[in-house]
């Protein structure tokens, strides 16, 4: 507290000691709050890994929310081989093959996929994602036109997710924004705001991304996830 009042950085060792004490008292919320401070001021792979463990404890994320979570793990550079596959399979499950294709291609490029006993499985999944992504790109304009005529914005949100998966970030933001404006999407509004932030971050629009992430209220089950995206955004150059 004294350091903060003096405008000085809090030493990492102090925060580690604080977090250890909180952990021994089983004060999970306090541990997470201290871990957030460590990620803001002294980020390490271990702190991110610890945070992801806490984030998943007792979480009840939907498939699309798990995609957002795994993209954060990817952004932190900690995505494991099985998580590459999980993210790809989830993306296909929520009809977003563009995302699946991108993540699998990254896995192959980094040499974490396409080798050993899982080589054939990985190649088969990649080929499936490529085929579905190509078909999806052809159909997207007509799907978007049809979605624009719907009474609520849910179909447009799906279009936005598809554009995001294909790395067409401006089109994704436009579709998400129109979908929110149409309404009827309160149950997925927080997901959408995080995805708008992800798209802005990919466009190097750091402040716009942070603003979108901060649209998620503290009462949301995605509140911590959105704050972690803010920390990642603040790291961006």
LUMDRENRO-355475 format. One record per atom (N, C-alpha, C): residue in three letters; y, z, x. Coordinates in steps of 0.05 Angstrom, whole numbers, padded with zeros to 5 digits, always signed. Example, Ala and Ser with C-alpha at 12.3 -4.5 7.8 and 13.67 -1.06 7.14 Angstrom:
2
ALA-00114+00156+00264;ALA-00090+00156+00246;ALA-00066+00156+00264;SER-00045+00142+00257;SER-00021+00143+00273;SER+00001+00157+00258;
% end
This chain:
237
UNK-00024+00000+00017;UNK+00000+00000+00000;UNK+00025+00000+00017;UNK+00024+00015+00039;UNK+00047+00017+00057;UNK+00053-00011+00070;UNK+00031-00024+00077;UNK+00034-00051+00089;UNK+00047-00071+00070;UNK+00038-00070+00045;UNK+00049-00088+00024;UNK+00078-00082+00020;UNK+00086-00057+00019;UNK+00114-00049+00015;UNK+00132-00059+00037;UNK+00120-00060+00061;UNK+00135-00069+00085;UNK+00134-00100+00089;UNK+00119-00113+00070;UNK+00116-00142+00072;UNK+00099-00151+00095;UNK+00081-00133+00103;UNK+00063-00139+00125;UNK+00035-00147+00114;UNK+00020-00164+00129;UNK-00007-00170+00119;UNK-00025-00146+00121;UNK-00043-00143+00102;UNK-00062-00122+00102;UNK-00085-00129+00121;UNK-00091-00111+00139;UNK-00111-00118+00160;UNK-00139-00121+00147;UNK-00154-00140+00157;UNK-00180-00147+00147;UNK-00199-00122+00146;UNK-00198-00107+00168;UNK-00215-00083+00170;UNK-00210-00063+00148;UNK-00185-00060+00140;UNK-00178-00042+00118;UNK-00190-00051+00092;UNK-00188-00077+00087;UNK-00199-00088+00062;UNK-00230-00087+00062;UNK-00242-00091+00086;UNK-00271-00088+00088;UNK-00280-00059+00081;UNK-00265-00040+00092;UNK-00272-00012+00087;UNK-00268-00005+00057;UNK-00246-00015+00046;UNK-00241-00011+00017;UNK-00263-00022+00000;UNK-00271-00047+00007;UNK-00292-00061-00009;UNK-00319-00046-00006;UNK-00325-00037+00018;UNK-00349-00022+00023;UNK-00350+00003+00006;UNK-00328+00017+00004;UNK-00326+00042-00012;UNK-00330+00036-00041;UNK-00317+00014-00050;UNK-00319+00006-00079;UNK-00348-00002-00085;UNK-00361-00016-00066;UNK-00388-00024-00071;UNK-00407+00000-00073;UNK-00403+00020-00057;UNK-00420+00044-00057;UNK-00416+00059-00083;UNK-00393+00055-00097;UNK-00388+00069-00122;UNK-00395+00051-00146;UNK-00407+00027-00140;UNK-00415+00008-00160;UNK-00392-00001-00178;UNK-00369-00004-00165;UNK-00345-00013-00180;UNK-00342-00044-00175;UNK-00357-00059-00191;UNK-00358-00088-00186;UNK-00331-00101-00189;UNK-00316-00094-00210;UNK-00290-00107-00214;UNK-00271-00102-00191;UNK-00272-00078-00180;UNK-00255-00071-00157;UNK-00264-00086-00132;UNK-00291-00088-00128;UNK-00302-00103-00106;UNK-00292-00132-00107;UNK-00294-00144-00130;UNK-00286-00172-00134;UNK-00256-00176-00128;UNK-00240-00157-00137;UNK-00210-00158-00132;UNK-00204-00157-00103;UNK-00218-00139-00088;UNK-00214-00137-00059;UNK-00224-00162-00045;UNK-00246-00172-00054;UNK-00258-00197-00043;UNK-00238-00220-00047;UNK-00225-00221-00070;UNK-00204-00241-00074;UNK-00182-00239-00053;UNK-00174-00214-00048;UNK-00153-00211-00027;UNK-00162-00221+00000;UNK-00187-00215+00007;UNK-00198-00225+00032;UNK-00199-00255+00033;UNK-00206-00268+00011;UNK-00207-00297+00011;UNK-00179-00309+00013;UNK-00159-00295+00003;UNK-00131-00305+00005;UNK-00120-00302+00033;UNK-00127-00280+00047;UNK-00115-00275+00072;UNK-00133-00278+00097;UNK-00159-00274+00093;UNK-00178-00277+00116;UNK-00203-00292+00107;UNK-00200-00316+00097;UNK-00224-00330+00086;UNK-00245-00336+00106;UNK-00270-00331+00099;UNK-00293-00338+00115;UNK-00315-00348+00097;UNK-00334-00362+00108;UNK-00357-00372+00092;UNK-00372-00349+00080;UNK-00374-00326+00094;UNK-00389-00303+00084;UNK-00375-00291+00059;UNK-00348-00290+00060;UNK-00334-00279+00037;UNK-00337-00297+00013;UNK-00336-00323+00018;UNK-00340-00342-00004;UNK-00368-00339-00016;UNK-00388-00337+00002;UNK-00416-00334-00007;UNK-00419-00308-00023;UNK-00407-00286-00014;UNK-00408-00261-00028;UNK-00395-00264-00056;UNK-00372-00278-00056;UNK-00358-00281-00082;UNK-00374-00297-00102;UNK-00387-00318-00092;UNK-00404-00335-00110;UNK-00427-00318-00122;UNK-00437-00300-00106;UNK-00459-00282-00116;UNK-00448-00265-00139;UNK-00425-00253-00135;UNK-00413-00237-00156;UNK-00406-00254-00180;UNK-00396-00278-00176;UNK-00387-00295-00197;UNK-00410-00302-00216;UNK-00434-00305-00205;UNK-00457-00314-00221;UNK-00471-00290-00234;UNK-00466-00266-00225;UNK-00479-00242-00237;UNK-00470-00238-00266;UNK-00489-00241-00284;UNK-00483-00237-00312;UNK-00466-00259-00325;UNK-00463-00281-00311;UNK-00447-00303-00322;UNK-00464-00318-00343;UNK-00451-00331-00362;UNK-00465-00347-00382;UNK-00451-00374-00384;UNK-00450-00388-00362;UNK-00437-00414-00361;UNK-00453-00435-00376;UNK-00439-00453-00389;UNK-00451-00477-00400;UNK-00457-00497-00378;UNK-00471-00518-00384;UNK-00477-00539-00364;UNK-00451-00550-00352;UNK-00432-00556-00368;UNK-00407-00568-00358;UNK-00392-00547-00341;UNK-00394-00521-00348;UNK-00381-00501-00332;UNK-00396-00496-00305;UNK-00422-00499-00306;UNK-00437-00498-00281;UNK-00430-00521-00262;UNK-00424-00544-00273;UNK-00414-00566-00257;UNK-00388-00559-00243;UNK-00370-00546-00258;UNK-00344-00538-00247;UNK-00349-00517-00224;UNK-00367-00498-00229;UNK-00374-00478-00209;UNK-00385-00491-00184;UNK-00404-00509-00187;UNK-00417-00521-00164;UNK-00397-00539-00148;UNK-00378-00551-00163;UNK-00357-00566-00149;UNK-00340-00548-00131;UNK-00336-00523-00140;UNK-00321-00504-00124;UNK-00337-00497-00099;UNK-00363-00493-00102;UNK-00381-00487-00079;UNK-00379-00511-00060;UNK-00379-00535-00071;UNK-00377-00559-00054;UNK-00350-00559-00039;UNK-00329-00553-00054;UNK-00302-00552-00042;UNK-00300-00532-00019;UNK-00315-00510-00022;UNK-00316-00489-00001;UNK-00334-00497+00022;UNK-00348-00520+00019;UNK-00365-00529+00040;UNK-00392-00514+00043;UNK-00400-00502+00021;UNK-00424-00485+00022;UNK-00447-00495+00004;UNK-00445-00520-00006;UNK-00466-00530-00024;UNK-00492-00535-00008;UNK-00513-00523-00018;UNK-00540-00525-00005;UNK-00555-00549-00016;UNK-00575-00559-00002;UNK-00590-00582-00011;UNK-00600-00581-00040;UNK-00611-00558-00048;UNK-00620-00555-00075;UNK-00597-00555-00095;UNK-00573-00546-00086;UNK-00550-00546-00104;UNK-00539-00574-00107;UNK-00542-00591-00087;UNK-00534-00620-00090;UNK-00550-00632-00113;UNK-00576-00626-00113;UNK-00594-00637-00134;UNK-00587-00624-00161;UNK-00582-00598-00161;UNK-00575-00585-00186;UNK-00550-00596-00198;UNK-00529-00600-00181;UNK-00504-00611-00191;UNK-00508-00640-00201;UNK-00524-00655-00188;UNK-00529-00683-00196;UNK-00544-00683-00223;UNK-00564-00666-00226;UNK-00580-00666-00250;UNK-00563-00655-00274;UNK-00547-00635-00269;UNK-00529-00625-00290;UNK-00509-00646-00299;UNK-00498-00661-00279;UNK-00479-00683-00286;UNK-00492-00704-00303;UNK-00517-00711-00297;UNK-00531-00731-00313;UNK-00537-00719-00341;UNK-00543-00693-00342;UNK-00549-00680-00368;UNK-00525-00680-00386;UNK-00501-00678-00375;UNK-00477-00678-00392;UNK-00465-00706-00393;UNK-00482-00726-00388;UNK-00474-00755-00389;UNK-00450-00761-00371;UNK-00452-00752-00346;UNK-00431-00759-00327;UNK-00444-00769-00301;UNK-00455-00793-00302;UNK-00470-00803-00279;UNK-00452-00810-00255;UNK-00426-00814-00260;UNK-00408-00819-00238;UNK-00407-00796-00219;UNK-00406-00772-00230;UNK-00407-00747-00214;UNK-00433-00745-00199;UNK-00455-00751-00212;UNK-00481-00749-00200;UNK-00483-00769-00176;UNK-00474-00793-00180;UNK-00475-00813-00159;UNK-00458-00804-00134;UNK-00434-00794-00140;UNK-00416-00785-00118;UNK-00429-00762-00102;UNK-00439-00742-00116;UNK-00450-00719-00101;UNK-00475-00726-00086;UNK-00492-00743-00097;UNK-00517-00751-00083;UNK-00510-00768-00059;UNK-00491-00786-00061;UNK-00483-00802-00038;UNK-00472-00785-00016;UNK-00457-00764-00023;UNK-00447-00745-00003;UNK-00470-00731+00011;UNK-00490-00722-00005;UNK-00513-00709+00006;UNK-00529-00726+00025;UNK-00532-00752+00018;UNK-00546-00770+00036;UNK-00529-00775+00062;UNK-00503-00778+00058;UNK-00485-00784+00081;UNK-00485-00760+00101;UNK-00487-00736+00090;UNK-00487-00712+00107;UNK-00515-00706+00119;UNK-00535-00721+00110;UNK-00562-00717+00120;UNK-00577-00693+00108;UNK-00567-00682+00086;UNK-00580-00659+00074;UNK-00600-00668+00052;UNK-00598-00693+00044;UNK-00616-00705+00024;UNK-00630-00729+00036;UNK-00652-00737+00023;UNK-00666-00761+00031;UNK-00684-00758+00055;UNK-00694-00734+00060;UNK-00712-00731+00082;UNK-00733-00710+00075;UNK-00755-00710+00091;UNK-00777-00691+00086;UNK-00792-00697+00061;UNK-00803-00676+00050;UNK-00820-00678+00026;UNK-00805-00687+00001;UNK-00779-00682+00001;UNK-00763-00689-00023;UNK-00750-00716-00021;UNK-00757-00732-00001;UNK-00744-00758+00004;UNK-00746-00776-00020;UNK-00771-00780-00031;UNK-00775-00798-00053;UNK-00760-00788-00078;UNK-00761-00762-00083;UNK-00747-00751-00107;UNK-00717-00756-00105;UNK-00706-00751-00081;UNK-00677-00755-00077;UNK-00669-00784-00081;UNK-00685-00802-00070;UNK-00679-00831-00073;UNK-00681-00840-00102;UNK-00701-00830-00116;UNK-00705-00837-00144;UNK-00681-00828-00161;UNK-00672-00803-00155;UNK-00649-00792-00170;UNK-00623-00808-00163;UNK-00620-00815-00138;UNK-00596-00830-00130;UNK-00596-00858-00144;UNK-00618-00871-00145;UNK-00620-00898-00157;UNK-00614-00896-00187;UNK-00625-00874-00200;UNK-00619-00870-00228;UNK-00589-00866-00233;UNK-00577-00849-00216;UNK-00549-00843-00219;UNK-00532-00869-00215;UNK-00539-00885-00195;UNK-00525-00910-00190;UNK-00526-00929-00214;UNK-00550-00931-00225;UNK-00554-00949-00248;UNK-00538-00940-00272;UNK-00540-00914-00278;UNK-00526-00903-00301;UNK-00495-00903-00297;UNK-00487-00899-00272;UNK-00458-00899-00266;UNK-00446-00927-00270;UNK-00461-00947-00261;UNK-00451-00975-00264;UNK-00449-00982-00294;UNK-00468-00974-00310;UNK-00468-00979-00338;UNK-00445-00964-00352;UNK-00441-00939-00343;UNK-00420-00922-00354;UNK-00393-00934-00350;UNK-00388-00945-00326;UNK-00362-00957-00319;UNK-00356-00981-00337;UNK-00377-00996-00343;UNK-00373-01020-00360;UNK-00365-01012-00388;UNK-00377-00990-00398;UNK-00373-00982-00426;UNK-00349-00964-00430;UNK-00338-00952-00409;UNK-00317-00932-00412;UNK-00292-00942-00427;UNK-00282-00966-00422;UNK-00258-00974-00437;UNK-00263-00975-00467;UNK-00286-00985-00475;UNK-00291-00986-00504;UNK-00297-00958-00515;UNK-00309-00941-00500;UNK-00314-00913-00508;UNK-00288-00899-00511;UNK-00269-00904-00493;UNK-00243-00891-00494;UNK-00228-00900-00519;UNK-00229-00926-00525;UNK-00216-00936-00549;UNK-00226-00924-00574;UNK-00253-00921-00575;UNK-00265-00909-00599;UNK-00258-00879-00600;UNK-00257-00865-00577;UNK-00251-00837-00576;UNK-00222-00832-00586;UNK-00204-00851-00580;UNK-00176-00848-00588;UNK-00173-00847-00618;UNK-00192-00859-00632;UNK-00190-00860-00661;UNK-00203-00836-00675;UNK-00216-00819-00660;UNK-00229-00795-00671;UNK-00208-00775-00680;UNK-00214-00758-00701;UNK-00195-00739-00711;UNK-00190-00715-00692;UNK-00209-00709-00675;UNK-00205-00687-00655;UNK-00207-00699-00627;UNK-00200-00682-00607;UNK-00199-00691-00580;UNK-00224-00689-00563;UNK-00246-00680-00575;UNK-00270-00675-00559;UNK-00281-00700-00546;UNK-00281-00723-00560;UNK-00291-00748-00549;UNK-00274-00757-00525;UNK-00247-00752-00527;UNK-00230-00760-00505;UNK-00234-00742-00481;UNK-00241-00717-00486;UNK-00247-00699-00464;UNK-00271-00709-00449;UNK-00292-00718-00463;UNK-00315-00730-00450;UNK-00308-00754-00433;UNK-00289-00770-00444;UNK-00280-00794-00429;UNK-00266-00785-00404;UNK-00250-00763-00406;UNK-00236-00752-00382;UNK-00256-00743-00361;UNK-00277-00730-00370;UNK-00297-00721-00351;UNK-00311-00744-00337;UNK-00315-00766-00353;UNK-00328-00790-00341;UNK-00309-00802-00320;UNK-00284-00805-00326;UNK-00265-00816-00307;UNK-00263-00798-00282;UNK-00264-00772-00286;UNK-00263-00753-00263;UNK-00288-00758-00245;UNK-00311-00762-00258;UNK-00335-00767-00242;UNK-00334-00793-00227;UNK-00320-00812-00237;UNK-00317-00838-00223;UNK-00293-00838-00204;UNK-00281-00815-00200;UNK-00258-00812-00182;UNK-00233-00828-00191;UNK-00232-00833-00217;UNK-00208-00846-00228;UNK-00190-00824-00240;UNK-00177-00810-00222;UNK-00164-00785-00228;UNK-00140-00787-00248;UNK-00124-00808-00244;UNK-00101-00811-00263;UNK-00111-00816-00291;UNK-00132-00833-00294;UNK-00143-00839-00320;UNK-00156-00814-00332;UNK-00168-00797-00315;UNK-00180-00772-00324;UNK-00159-00754-00335;UNK-00137-00750-00321;UNK-00116-00732-00330;UNK-00104-00742-00356;UNK-00100-00768-00358;UNK-00089-00780-00383;UNK-00107-00774-00407;UNK-00133-00778-00403;UNK-00153-00774-00425;UNK-00154-00745-00432;UNK-00155-00727-00412;UNK-00155-00698-00417;UNK-00130-00690-00433;UNK-00107-00700-00425;UNK-00082-00692-00437;UNK-00081-00701-00467;UNK-00090-00726-00471;UNK-00091-00736-00499;UNK-00111-00720-00516;UNK-00133-00713-00504;UNK-00154-00697-00518;UNK-00143-00670-00526;UNK-00129-00657-00508;UNK-00118-00631-00514;UNK-00097-00633-00536;UNK-00081-00654-00535;UNK-00060-00658-00555;UNK-00071-00663-00583;UNK-00095-00677-00584;UNK-00107-00681-00610;UNK-00117-00656-00623;UNK-00125-00637-00606;UNK-00134-00611-00616;UNK-00164-00611-00623;UNK-00173-00588-00634;UNK-00201-00585-00641;UNK-00218-00580-00617;UNK-00206-00572-00595;UNK-00222-00568-00570;UNK-00218-00540-00558;UNK-00211-00521-00575;UNK-00205-00494-00564;UNK-00229-00482-00549;UNK-00253-00489-00558;UNK-00277-00478-00545;UNK-00281-00488-00517;UNK-00268-00510-00509;UNK-00271-00521-00482;UNK-00244-00524-00468;UNK-00223-00512-00479;UNK-00196-00516-00468;UNK-00195-00506-00439;UNK-00207-00484-00433;UNK-00206-00473-00406;UNK-00221-00492-00386;UNK-00243-00503-00395;UNK-00258-00522-00378;UNK-00240-00545-00372;UNK-00226-00555-00392;UNK-00209-00579-00389;UNK-00186-00573-00370;UNK-00173-00550-00372;UNK-00151-00544-00354;UNK-00160-00542-00325;UNK-00183-00531-00321;UNK-00194-00531-00293;UNK-00199-00559-00284;UNK-00211-00576-00301;UNK-00216-00603-00293;UNK-00191-00619-00287;UNK-00170-00614-00303;UNK-00144-00626-00297;UNK-00134-00618-00269;UNK-00138-00592-00263;UNK-00131-00582-00237;UNK-00146-00595-00215;UNK-00172-00599-00219;UNK-00190-00612-00199;UNK-00180-00641-00194;UNK-00173-00655-00216;UNK-00163-00682-00213;UNK-00137-00683-00198;UNK-00119-00664-00204;UNK-00093-00663-00190;UNK-00097-00657-00160;UNK-00116-00639-00155;UNK-00121-00631-00127;UNK-00132-00655-00112;UNK-00148-00672-00125;UNK-00159-00696-00112;UNK-00137-00716-00106;UNK-00115-00715-00122;UNK-00092-00733-00119;UNK-00071-00721-00100;UNK-00078-00698-00087;UNK-00060-00684-00069;UNK-00035-00673-00083;UNK-00038-00668-00109;UNK-00016-00656-00124;UNK-00022-00626-00127;UNK-00016-00612-00105;UNK-00025-00584-00102;UNK-00012-00566-00124;UNK+00014-00568-00127;UNK+00028-00550-00146;UNK+00019-00556-00175;UNK+00016-00582-00182;UNK+00006-00589-00209;UNK-00022-00578-00213;UNK-00039-00579-00192;UNK-00066-00568-00194;UNK-00065-00538-00199;UNK-00050-00524-00184;UNK-00048-00495-00187;UNK-00038-00488-00214;UNK-00018-00503-00224;UNK-00007-00498-00251;UNK-00028-00501-00272;UNK-00045-00521-00269;UNK-00067-00526-00288;UNK-00088-00504-00287;UNK-00095-00496-00263;UNK-00115-00474-00261;UNK-00104-00448-00274;UNK-00078-00444-00271;UNK-00067-00419-00281;UNK-00063-00420-00312;UNK-00069-00442-00324;UNK-00069-00444-00354;UNK-00092-00428-00366;UNK-00112-00422-00350;UNK-00135-00407-00360;UNK-00127-00378-00362;UNK-00129-00366-00386;UNK-00120-00338-00390;UNK-00138-00318-00377;UNK-00127-00294-00372;UNK-00143-00273-00359;UNK-00166-00264-00376;UNK-00165-00268-00402;UNK-00186-00260-00420;UNK-00210-00279-00420;UNK-00207-00302-00408;UNK-00228-00323-00409;UNK-00251-00316-00390;UNK-00275-00324-00397;UNK-00298-00319-00379;UNK-00296-00337-00354;UNK-00277-00356-00355;UNK-00273-00373-00332;UNK-00249-00364-00315;UNK-00238-00341-00321;UNK-00214-00331-00308;UNK-00217-00329-00277;UNK-00239-00316-00269;UNK-00244-00313-00240;UNK-00249-00340-00227;UNK-00264-00357-00241;UNK-00269-00384-00230;UNK-00243-00399-00226;UNK-00225-00397-00245;UNK-00199-00411-00243;UNK-00182-00400-00220;UNK-00183-00373-00216;UNK-00168-00361-00194;UNK-00179-00369-00167;UNK-00205-00373-00166;UNK-00218-00382-00140;UNK-00210-00411-00135;UNK-00207-00427-00155;UNK-00197-00455-00152;UNK-00168-00454-00141;UNK-00152-00435-00150;UNK-00125-00432-00140;UNK-00125-00426-00110;UNK-00143-00408-00102;UNK-00145-00401-00074;UNK-00152-00426-00057;UNK-00171-00442-00068;UNK-00178-00467-00054;UNK-00155-00487-00053;UNK-00140-00488-00076;UNK-00117-00506-00076;UNK-00096-00498-00056;UNK-00092-00472-00053;UNK-00072-00462-00034;UNK-00079-00468-00005;UNK-00106-00473+00000;UNK-00115-00480+00026;UNK-00108-00509+00033;UNK-00105-00525+00012;UNK-00101-00554+00015;UNK-00075-00560+00030;UNK-00075-00580+00047;UNK-00051-00587+00062;UNK-00033-00605+00045;
% end
